[in-house]
Amino acid sequence: MDISHVCREWVCQAIEKIYADFNRSSDTHLIQLDLPFFSGIDLYLKDESTHPSGSLKHRLARSLFLYGLCNGKIHEDTTIIEASSGSTAISEAYFARLLNLKFIAVVPETTAREKLALIEFYGGQCVKVPGHDIYAESERLEKALNGYYMNQFLYAERATDWRSNNNIAESIFKQMAKETHPIPEWVIVGAGTGGTSATIGRYIRYKPHLYKRTKLLVADVENSVFYPFYQTRDATLTAAVGSRIEGIGRPRVEPSFNPDVVDQMVVIPDAASIATAHWLQGILGRKVGASTGTNVYAALQTMQTMQKNRQTGSLVTLLCDSGERYLNTYFNDAWLSEKQIDIQPYLAELNQLTN
């Protein structure tokens, strides 16, 4: 049998499996938070934790696999390698298992144990290294194993179709159509790979009726270079230590981050991000990750500004993943004490909004 025909057949079947998985997955919900304190200003959470692999990164992993397959980089015996702090690796492990491919995640040594367990649950192997070494080790493994390094930080913005194909931007605006304020004043996301902000920012510009009204705010965190890069455009910036808010914040400027589609950036203290995650549990009845806390705290700051300016309207941000992945960190008093993170002042501030 022609070997090239066998390879083509496998790639076709792999793409069909990914699309079948997509068809089995309904779109994620858009949750409106009940915050009477902000009369006339509505806040919505796009709940990405309900994807099969449990986070916003499910969309990215699907796009990265399709990108690799359609670029001729992934075959039936290809070992997939990724540098990830957890959630992307979990989602990629999910798709690797779907396609019966070996998967190796190169993760920072500080990655939450719950995330490592989920990577292994989907059949992945975890290689723990110091945070700054994840890129070099991924490249080394790619060469040593003749594998394919997915490189989410390089390919995130180009692997996702930002025009349509039910990407996260199209989904958000479609779900907002029947709301009191259907065109949001702000969409707020965290800075991770840069792929989500690039997708949403481009989509807003692609739709003139949105671009006239909607602005994109990106929330950065401590020990991350995205905010100073946004201010200076110096792509050589690095940070000495990594972010404590898993999934967002980077020690170097990632190629997928496009500052030119961002209207505003803010830096949220780690204690505020974690406190907001705790506060949201009382509103939602379930735990969320600290990256969601970052997003929501930035949204609440924006809503306070709108309130002072006597503006009404809506804002949309992301619920990135479940807090069950962080029971030993963000929801662990001993961990917070060890890291000298005091969330109480921020909790007191947040509780004033709901009391």
MIPARO-993042 format. One record per atom (N, C-alpha, C): x negated, y, z. Coordinates in steps of 0.001 Angstrom, whole numbers. Atoms other than C-alpha are relative to their C-alpha. Layout:
<nodes>
X;Y;Z
X;Y;Z;
...
</nodes>
This chain:
<nodes>
X;Y;Z
-845;-1192;0;
0;0;0;
-883;1246;0;
708;-1270;64;
-1159;3557;-766;
-51;633;1397;
173;-554;-1342;
-2619;4961;2490;
622;1391;92;
-558;-1356;-29;
-1603;8521;1552;
1516;-39;108;
-1456;136;-96;
1994;7335;1148;
417;-349;1423;
-289;367;-1387;
1922;5747;4604;
-106;1220;900;
182;-1215;-804;
588;9000;6098;
1150;972;-208;
-1121;-900;290;
3262;11037;4336;
1277;-494;673;
-1208;570;-598;
5949;8674;5565;
15;250;1512;
45;-229;-1450;
4749;8993;9171;
285;1459;326;
-232;-1429;-244;
4669;12812;8992;
1477;337;-184;
-1431;-246;234;
8191;12862;7541;
837;-511;1169;
-743;567;-1130;
9444;10600;10311;
-225;817;1270;
307;-806;-1184;
7681;12712;12956;
812;1294;11;
-768;-1249;91;
9320;15926;11733;
1486;-275;202;
-1416;358;-184;
12701;14193;11572;
308;-283;1471;
-199;265;-1433;
12269;13025;15190;
91;1302;792;
-20;-1287;-702;
11543;16583;16321;
1311;726;-259;
-1280;-657;316;
14600;17932;14499;
1169;-724;654;
-1061;759;-679;
16745;15136;15914;
45;375;1481;
64;-409;-1401;
15554;16059;19401;
596;1393;170;
-555;-1353;-26;
16437;19694;18643;
1528;-47;-86;
-1458;126;150;
19942;18670;17543;
660;-525;1263;
-558;541;-1241;
20440;16767;20794;
-2;1018;1136;
142;-989;-1064;
19529;19837;22835;
868;1216;-308;
-810;-1193;180;
22210;22493;23178;
-814;1228;384;
713;-1226;-317;
21140;26126;23473;
38;251;1506;
53;-291;-1433;
20162;27420;26898;
1006;1089;366;
-1033;-929;-444;
22628;29427;28963;
-555;1409;233;
285;-1380;-359;
22686;33179;29457;
818;298;1252;
-654;-169;-1297;
23468;33886;33127;
63;1480;367;
-121;-1368;-482;
24839;37225;34309;
-104;14;1521;
158;-105;-1445;
23656;38146;37803;
1033;971;564;
-980;-840;-668;
26208;39614;40190;
-735;965;934;
743;-1004;-763;
24524;42826;41429;
827;1287;63;
-881;-1174;-91;
27227;45330;42467;
-740;1298;297;
795;-1192;-302;
24510;47711;43678;
-253;834;-1254;
288;-683;1270;
23828;48539;40025;
1289;100;-829;
-1276;-143;705;
27297;49633;38892;
-233;518;-1428;
128;-411;1400;
27498;49856;35100;
-1267;-466;-673;
1236;529;577;
24134;48122;34583;
1;-1512;218;
-120;1457;-70;
24223;44396;33799;
-1336;-668;-295;
1242;755;186;
21316;41961;34136;
323;-1449;-325;
-211;1372;457;
21205;38623;32319;
-1315;-769;35;
1146;903;30;
18851;35658;32680;
214;-1055;-1069;
-9;1073;985;
18157;33447;29691;
-652;-1216;660;
455;1104;-836;
17858;30110;31516;
-715;-1069;-823;
816;922;785;
15014;28292;29765;
-391;-1253;773;
343;1182;-798;
14661;25794;32609;
823;-1223;-386;
-881;1117;352;
17404;23647;31074;
-440;-751;-1257;
543;783;1115;
15299;22504;28108;
-370;-1406;492;
335;1372;-425;
14544;18740;28131;
-1293;-114;800;
1253;61;-758;
10996;19381;29357;
-67;1072;1086;
-157;-796;-1208;
12174;21988;31848;
-502;1422;20;
497;-1372;-57;
10787;25353;30766;
93;687;-1350;
78;-830;1199;
10524;28168;28250;
-966;-589;-1024;
1047;506;895;
7484;26384;26791;
475;-1135;-903;
-529;1048;879;
9685;23684;25243;
109;524;-1430;
-114;-592;1345;
10389;26028;22333;
-1375;109;-659;
1343;-170;544;
6688;26787;21905;
-610;-1334;-395;
578;1315;307;
5642;23137;22072;
599;-576;-1281;
-644;483;1224;
8198;22196;19416;
-573;705;-1223;
534;-764;1128;
6945;24983;17151;
-1449;-367;-288;
1405;345;196;
3291;24067;17717;
-164;-1374;-635;
68;1321;637;
3903;20416;16828;
397;87;-1471;
-403;-163;1396;
5765;21392;13659;
-1088;711;-794;
1081;-743;651;
2969;23842;12826;
-1166;-934;-316;
1103;937;222;
316;21142;13257;
322;-1058;-1041;
-419;1003;976;
2279;18576;11281;
27;567;-1411;
-165;-586;1338;
3047;20916;8393;
-1298;577;-552;
1317;-444;461;
-562;22117;8247;
-964;-1165;-196;
822;1167;258;
-1838;18560;7918;
-1003;-318;1081;
948;200;-1085;
-3571;18540;11303;
353;-1177;912;
-449;1066;-898;
-1512;15873;13099;
407;-1216;-818;
-314;1265;654;
-1387;12244;11962;
353;-1029;1074;
-519;973;-955;
-186;9033;13579;
-1027;-477;1019;
1029;421;-957;
-3533;8375;15308;
-728;1202;619;
641;-1216;-497;
-4326;11990;16300;
184;152;1510;
-79;-350;-1420;
-5150;12760;19927;
255;1498;114;
-363;-1401;-174;
-3480;16027;20939;
-647;525;1274;
680;-618;-1140;
-5410;18344;23255;
547;1413;174;
-459;-1362;-259;
-4192;21515;24939;
-632;563;1262;
424;-744;-1180;
-5543;24122;27350;
1235;662;581;
-1266;-477;-551;
-2682;24902;29695;
-5;-37;1518;
-144;-11;-1457;
-1855;25860;33274;
1140;-893;458;
-1020;953;-417;
980;23365;33223;
1214;-113;-884;
-1302;128;654;
4298;24181;31572;
-113;-329;-1484;
180;337;1409;
3071;24167;27966;
-455;-1441;-140;
496;1375;50;
1213;20938;28652;
1122;-999;278;
-1133;893;-279;
4346;19365;30145;
855;-167;-1247;
-850;54;1194;
6365;20257;27055;
-703;-695;-1159;
734;674;1073;
3637;19129;24671;
-129;-1498;276;
35;1424;-346;
3313;15848;26561;
1326;-660;-357;
-1334;499;348;
7068;15409;26063;
69;-320;-1499;
-70;222;1446;
6740;15792;22274;
-1029;-1025;-465;
993;1019;346;
3559;13702;22127;
566;-1391;253;
-621;1297;-275;
5454;10850;23784;
1073;-310;-1035;
-1031;189;1013;
8312;11373;21325;
-607;-559;-1285;
663;422;1240;
5828;10826;18469;
-1012;-1117;227;
919;1083;-343;
3811;8122;20291;
-1454;390;-258;
1358;-497;151;
635;10228;20295;
-665;149;1364;
746;-210;-1235;
-2080;10379;22944;
-115;1500;258;
33;-1419;-345;
-2071;13699;24822;
-905;234;1199;
897;-390;-1088;
-4756;15324;26994;
217;1476;304;
-148;-1382;-444;
-4106;18488;28995;
-1243;414;773;
1128;-572;-727;
-7102;20551;30057;
562;1131;850;
-713;-912;-898;
-5817;22394;33121;
-957;614;1018;
796;-569;-1091;
-7255;24791;35717;
104;-861;1252;
24;813;-1225;
-8214;23121;38989;
1113;379;966;
-1020;-491;-930;
-5571;25228;40772;
1435;-334;-423;
-1343;295;502;
-2629;23887;38755;
814;-783;1029;
-872;629;-998;
323;22861;40938;
92;-1511;-222;
-50;1463;86;
442;19131;41732;
1267;-478;-700;
-1269;406;625;
4069;18957;40647;
-95;46;-1524;
153;-98;1455;
3091;20092;37148;
-885;-1132;-532;
871;1104;419;
274;17551;36903;
790;-1306;-47;
-805;1225;-49;
2726;14824;37893;
946;-85;-1187;
-917;7;1140;
5139;15868;35146;
-746;-279;-1312;
809;302;1189;
2382;15829;32499;
-243;-1504;-76;
269;1437;-31;
1518;12301;33582;
1278;-811;-171;
-1284;686;185;
5197;11327;33711;
307;-202;-1482;
-245;105;1440;
5406;12019;29979;
-1142;-699;-741;
1052;793;623;
2282;9933;29367;
-1278;751;-273;
1197;-786;239;
-280;12721;29288;
-1097;-266;1009;
1164;116;-873;
-3755;12710;30807;
-449;1408;372;
425;-1322;-478;
-4960;15665;32902;
-1503;28;239;
1417;-244;-251;
-8533;16956;32846;
-95;1341;707;
52;-1229;-790;
-9085;19519;35617;
-1391;616;-62;
1265;-737;91;
-11775;22176;35152;
211;1385;602;
-172;-1399;-414;
-12478;25698;36489;
750;784;-1070;
-912;-694;909;
-10018;28144;34949;
-628;543;-1265;
633;-590;1175;
-12490;29855;32614;
-518;-1050;-982;
583;1038;849;
-13648;26509;31199;
1032;-757;-839;
-1016;801;688;
-10324;25303;29795;
-139;71;-1516;
117;-147;1454;
-11008;26666;26307;
-1168;-833;-540;
1191;713;471;
-14533;25283;25910;
175;-1510;131;
-192;1434;-187;
-13567;21887;27328;
989;-547;-1022;
-966;438;1022;
-10594;21656;24948;
-677;-122;-1357;
727;59;1270;
-12846;22434;21997;
-964;-1178;-17;
934;1133;-92;
-15390;19865;23212;
729;-1319;-216;
-775;1235;149;
-12730;17159;23494;
517;-164;-1419;
-472;82;1383;
-11362;18005;20064;
-1079;-602;-904;
1102;510;817;
-14783;17358;18518;
-365;-1430;383;
424;1319;-468;
-15655;14344;20675;
993;-1086;-388;
-1042;996;268;
-12337;12581;20006;
560;94;-1413;
-556;-250;1335;
-11769;13869;16472;
1513;238;109;
-1408;-272;-267;
-8494;15184;17845;
451;1333;-560;
-536;-1294;428;
-6381;18295;17374;
297;838;1234;
-203;-947;-1087;
-6590;21189;19832;
1137;937;-401;
-1185;-777;370;
-3140;22799;19746;
-247;1506;109;
413;-1392;-165;
-4566;26117;21034;
1192;961;-6;
-1187;-837;-106;
-1334;27769;22142;
-339;1490;11;
344;-1407;-130;
-3177;31025;22838;
-386;641;-1331;
290;-503;1343;
-4218;31349;19203;
1227;-79;-908;
-1039;258;995;
-1228;29890;17376;
1432;330;437;
-1371;-218;-481;
1781;30837;19541;
763;995;-851;
-742;-1030;719;
2664;33986;17611;
231;-350;-1466;
-189;335;1416;
2252;32440;14173;
779;-1299;-198;
-713;1272;149;
3798;29018;14839;
1512;169;103;
-1432;-231;-203;
7178;30473;15823;
555;883;-1104;
-672;-805;1021;
9517;31745;13119;
785;1104;705;
-616;-1096;-740;
10429;35175;14518;
1222;588;-713;
-1137;-584;734;
13033;35954;11823;
1321;-656;378;
-1270;689;-276;
15604;33292;12651;
-288;-1387;558;
201;1394;-411;
15733;29478;13029;
318;-202;1478;
-428;118;-1393;
17478;29916;16383;
-1154;184;979;
1044;-296;-980;
14365;31325;18027;
631;695;1204;
-555;-514;-1247;
14757;32769;21502;
622;1382;-174;
-550;-1337;226;
15357;36300;20215;
1378;-73;-641;
-1290;143;668;
18142;35314;17842;
1040;-552;962;
-923;606;-959;
19698;33195;20588;
501;1030;1012;
-376;-1013;-988;
19669;36058;23115;
1038;960;-562;
-892;-1022;545;
21333;38596;20855;
1331;-587;-458;
-1256;661;351;
23910;36104;19599;
860;-202;1238;
-749;247;-1229;
24894;35231;23172;
478;1291;666;
-401;-1287;-578;
25135;38914;24115;
1179;637;-737;
-938;-667;912;
27641;39666;21339;
1337;376;636;
-1315;-252;-584;
30789;39511;23515;
-70;697;1360;
156;-629;-1310;
29381;41269;26587;
404;1476;-30;
-410;-1408;-93;
30359;44738;27824;
-985;911;-711;
1063;-747;692;
27033;46110;26602;
-767;-998;-869;
555;1111;791;
26200;43724;23734;
-1426;215;-494;
1376;-273;423;
23002;45448;22626;
-774;479;1223;
698;-368;-1233;
20632;45480;25609;
-916;1206;-184;
946;-1116;9;
18648;48561;26493;
-1429;-522;46;
1329;571;-174;
15707;46390;27473;
59;-1522;-57;
303;1415;-180;
14447;42849;26982;
-1345;-50;718;
1178;9;-868;
11853;41982;29622;
-569;-1408;61;
661;1307;-31;
9346;39121;29397;
-1367;141;645;
1352;20;-536;
6086;38130;31039;
-1024;-183;-1110;
1087;157;969;
2730;38084;29296;
-743;-1292;292;
676;1285;-159;
1490;34495;28894;
-917;-246;-1178;
763;122;1249;
293;33375;25487;
127;1270;-826;
-317;-1131;858;
1857;36470;23964;
1001;-378;-1077;
-892;461;1061;
4029;34339;21696;
1434;456;179;
-1388;-387;-232;
7361;35164;23337;
203;1485;-252;
-141;-1441;229;
6805;38922;23366;
-161;332;-1481;
173;-245;1429;
5583;38793;19752;
1266;-379;-769;
-1220;448;679;
8657;36822;18655;
1140;991;215;
-1116;-901;-303;
11132;39109;20432;
-256;1395;-564;
315;-1325;520;
9344;42336;19497;
159;98;-1500;
-146;1;1455;
9215;41413;15828;
1464;-113;-411;
-1409;186;337;
12821;40258;15779;
771;1300;193;
-676;-1284;-232;
13992;43564;17271;
-247;950;-1166;
319;-887;1119;
12194;45459;14514;
603;-497;-1307;
-566;609;1208;
13531;43066;11886;
1488;331;-155;
-1427;-333;-2;
17099;44086;12842;
148;1484;340;
-18;-1443;-259;
17423;47880;12440;
1018;445;1043;
-1005;-411;-982;
20616;48083;14524;
-476;-288;1434;
592;269;-1311;
18641;46557;17421;
-1154;960;278;
1193;-827;-173;
15477;48581;16878;
357;1432;393;
-449;-1342;-378;
17462;51801;17240;
307;105;1494;
-512;-16;-1370;
18485;50784;20754;
-856;-784;999;
632;916;-949;
16581;47879;22324;
-1506;192;55;
1440;-117;-214;
13105;48214;23821;
-513;-1252;701;
633;1185;-584;
10688;45474;24869;
-973;421;1088;
903;-232;-1122;
9026;45591;28277;
-700;-1309;340;
784;1181;-372;
6231;43144;29116;
-558;201;1401;
470;-47;-1388;
5469;42427;32765;
-1281;-815;136;
1263;677;-254;
1882;41572;33649;
-155;-194;1510;
210;326;-1416;
488;40322;36969;
-1433;330;411;
1358;-226;-489;
-2598;40699;39144;
-984;-973;-669;
1081;829;573;
-5908;39327;37792;
289;-391;-1442;
-291;231;1413;
-4747;39616;34185;
-473;1203;-801;
563;-1080;822;
-6204;41641;31332;
989;573;-1004;
-937;-485;1019;
-3074;42167;29230;
337;1489;175;
-369;-1408;-216;
-2085;45471;30853;
-1142;954;-340;
1084;-905;402;
-5537;47099;30620;
-278;-45;-1497;
159;75;1449;
-5782;45807;27036;
1053;846;-700;
-1086;-807;568;
-2424;47428;26269;
-356;1480;59;
367;-1399;-161;
-3813;50712;27567;
-1205;403;-838;
1278;-359;621;
-7271;50568;25984;
-210;-586;-1392;
197;779;1238;
-6993;48093;23061;
-1411;-582;-80;
1321;619;-60;
-10344;46683;24189;
157;-1507;130;
-233;1441;28;
-10145;43020;23183;
-1096;-797;691;
1090;716;-668;
-13380;42160;25016;
230;-89;1509;
-253;-10;-1437;
-11816;42635;28467;
128;-1415;554;
-159;1273;-695;
-12072;39732;30910;
243;277;1475;
-216;-86;-1447;
-11054;39098;34510;
-847;-1050;691;
913;908;-708;
-13324;37478;37085;
723;-1214;551;
-786;1108;-533;
-10554;35326;38569;
1311;-88;-763;
-1228;214;742;
-7372;33859;37141;
1244;442;751;
-1279;-378;-581;
-3742;34721;37769;
503;-1053;981;
-632;916;-942;
-1949;33212;40772;
1444;-296;-385;
-1362;234;471;
1373;33371;38918;
-92;-901;-1235;
216;965;1086;
1280;30218;36805;
909;290;-1188;
-765;-184;1229;
2367;30599;33196;
-126;1378;-603;
196;-1354;537;
1689;34331;32869;
-1255;600;609;
1258;-592;-418;
-1366;36521;33183;
-1170;-820;-515;
1145;710;562;
-4648;35659;31474;
-1300;714;355;
1295;-617;-315;
-8359;36234;32275;
-716;562;-1230;
564;-572;1214;
-9063;37171;28658;
1158;427;-902;
-1027;-436;941;
-7159;38863;25817;
252;-1130;-989;
-319;1120;878;
-5364;36104;23939;
410;505;-1386;
-275;-461;1360;
-5106;36361;20124;
1485;138;-332;
-1429;-44;319;
-1331;35789;20167;
706;1228;558;
-654;-1174;-586;
-615;38930;22209;
-97;1186;-947;
-60;-1128;928;
505;41787;19961;
509;1239;747;
-437;-1165;-776;
570;45089;21886;
830;987;-807;
-677;-986;839;
2001;46990;18927;
1505;-209;-100;
-1452;209;4;
5468;45428;19301;
580;181;1399;
-415;-195;-1393;
5621;46246;23034;
236;1485;242;
-325;-1399;-274;
7329;49468;24151;
-537;482;1338;
485;-387;-1323;
6203;49423;27774;
-544;-1227;720;
522;1063;-857;
4100;47348;30165;
-56;485;1443;
150;-287;-1430;
4077;47182;33960;
-778;-1148;626;
679;1039;-770;
2012;45259;36511;
804;-237;1281;
-785;363;-1175;
3965;43408;39208;
-916;-695;1009;
825;676;-1019;
2186;42507;42489;
436;-1460;184;
-316;1417;-188;
2000;38761;43132;
1022;-203;1110;
-938;144;-1116;
3808;39169;46454;
1423;354;-429;
-1326;-379;494;
6691;40900;44655;
587;-1100;-886;
-464;1088;879;
6909;38104;42054;
517;-1169;826;
-371;1159;-815;
7027;35383;44701;
1209;320;873;
-1155;-407;-807;
9417;37323;46957;
1274;-15;-831;
-1185;-22;867;
11794;37775;44016;
471;-1406;-326;
-385;1400;213;
11711;34042;43329;
782;-519;1200;
-719;395;-1219;
12764;33446;46965;
1376;664;55;
-1247;-772;-34;
15438;36154;46733;
1027;-559;-991;
-897;537;1029;
16887;34671;43544;
650;-1313;437;
-589;1249;-475;
17436;31356;45310;
1327;264;706;
-1239;-335;-675;
20088;33059;47421;
1105;433;-937;
-993;-436;985;
21826;34378;44311;
417;-1139;-921;
-258;1065;975;
21522;31368;42000;
327;-1339;657;
-213;1277;-669;
21656;28588;44599;
-1016;-1047;-377;
1074;926;375;
18452;27018;43263;
-1304;765;-111;
1315;-613;38;
14740;27673;43171;
-434;273;-1444;
604;-318;1294;
12971;29360;40251;
-1483;264;225;
1431;-248;-98;
9280;29822;39504;
-325;1471;179;
414;-1372;-257;
7287;32944;40306;
-84;841;-1259;
2;-782;1243;
7020;33951;36639;
1385;593;-245;
-1346;-556;66;
10795;34368;36717;
121;1168;975;
16;-1095;-954;
10285;36483;39820;
-655;1247;-572;
670;-1129;661;
7865;38681;37862;
957;706;-943;
-924;-566;978;
10416;39169;35099;
1121;775;674;
-1173;-607;-635;
13304;39946;37424;
-400;1235;810;
426;-1186;-753;
11331;42337;39655;
-225;1176;-959;
182;-1055;1009;
10323;44290;36533;
1348;509;-497;
-1337;-397;438;
13965;44286;35447;
673;883;1042;
-622;-782;-1070;
15128;45581;38837;
-611;1398;79;
637;-1314;36;
12576;48406;38686;
574;848;-1134;
-551;-709;1158;
13896;49331;35240;
1436;426;262;
-1388;-326;-326;
17494;49220;36477;
78;1173;977;
30;-1123;-936;
16614;51587;39331;
-267;1311;-737;
270;-1188;804;
15176;54028;36793;
1236;408;-797;
-1228;-293;738;
18316;53752;34663;
1053;611;917;
-985;-499;-954;
20445;54328;37744;
-282;1458;372;
374;-1376;-318;
18518;57478;38669;
326;948;-1149;
-280;-818;1186;
18999;58731;35112;
1463;-64;-426;
-1440;140;244;
22717;57876;35278;
305;-669;-1344;
-207;785;1220;
22429;55425;32412;
779;-1270;321;
-629;1314;-81;
24573;52356;31855;
-554;-866;-1122;
470;890;1056;
23852;49304;29734;
-355;-1367;547;
367;1359;-380;
22399;45818;29881;
-1492;-232;-193;
1380;447;117;
19024;44141;30314;
6;-1523;-38;
132;1456;73;
17951;40585;29468;
-1434;-378;335;
1320;544;-276;
15044;38670;30934;
93;-1518;57;
80;1452;136;
13961;35043;31216;
-122;-705;1341;
212;967;-1081;
14383;32303;33795;
-873;-1085;-613;
989;788;756;
11239;30440;32785;
-26;-1474;357;
35;1398;-408;
11243;27260;34860;
523;-140;1422;
-551;291;-1317;
12432;25596;38039;
-1045;185;1093;
895;-140;-1136;
10950;26386;41423;
-400;-1318;628;
368;1310;-535;
10849;22669;42197;
-1424;-386;-379;
1378;268;407;
7496;22683;40408;
-1013;664;925;
910;-813;-809;
6055;24982;43086;
267;-138;1495;
-318;195;-1412;
7123;23496;46404;
-1236;77;883;
1229;-16;-783;
3503;23233;47526;
-760;1317;-111;
685;-1286;151;
2610;26790;46500;
959;1143;370;
-795;-1207;-234;
5127;29621;46160;
1075;-169;1074;
-1018;257;-1017;
7658;27973;48488;
-594;-693;1234;
720;624;-1110;
5051;26805;51003;
-630;1100;852;
491;-1063;-883;
4405;29124;53975;
-1500;-119;255;
1431;197;-256;
981;27587;54594;
-831;495;-1178;
712;-467;1204;
-98;28275;51004;
2;1517;-66;
-99;-1456;23;
1144;31865;51184;
-946;615;1030;
893;-504;-1047;
-760;32368;54429;
-1460;-145;-409;
1376;237;448;
-3927;30839;52988;
-425;1029;-1045;
295;-969;1062;
-3728;33189;49989;
188;1438;459;
-234;-1331;-579;
-2889;36137;52283;
1017;792;-818;
-1096;-624;738;
315;36873;50405;
1175;190;952;
-1109;-324;-895;
2958;38637;52509;
1198;435;-832;
-1165;-308;836;
6321;38512;50779;
1092;736;769;
-1085;-546;-819;
8359;39917;53684;
385;1439;-352;
-405;-1372;361;
8194;43649;52760;
826;54;-1280;
-755;10;1255;
9399;42869;49247;
1366;-665;183;
-1288;633;-282;
12113;40528;50530;
955;987;666;
-842;-992;-667;
13394;43312;52785;
534;1015;-1006;
-410;-943;1053;
13496;45677;49807;
1069;-619;-893;
-926;673;906;
15282;43140;47620;
1348;-262;694;
-1241;307;-716;
17827;42211;50291;
914;1207;126;
-824;-1218;-33;
18998;45820;50366;
911;97;-1229;
-793;-52;1226;
20324;45281;46843;
1236;-870;76;
-1120;954;-67;
22679;42493;47892;
748;58;1331;
-673;-102;-1301;
23610;43430;51479;
1007;1147;19;
</nodes>
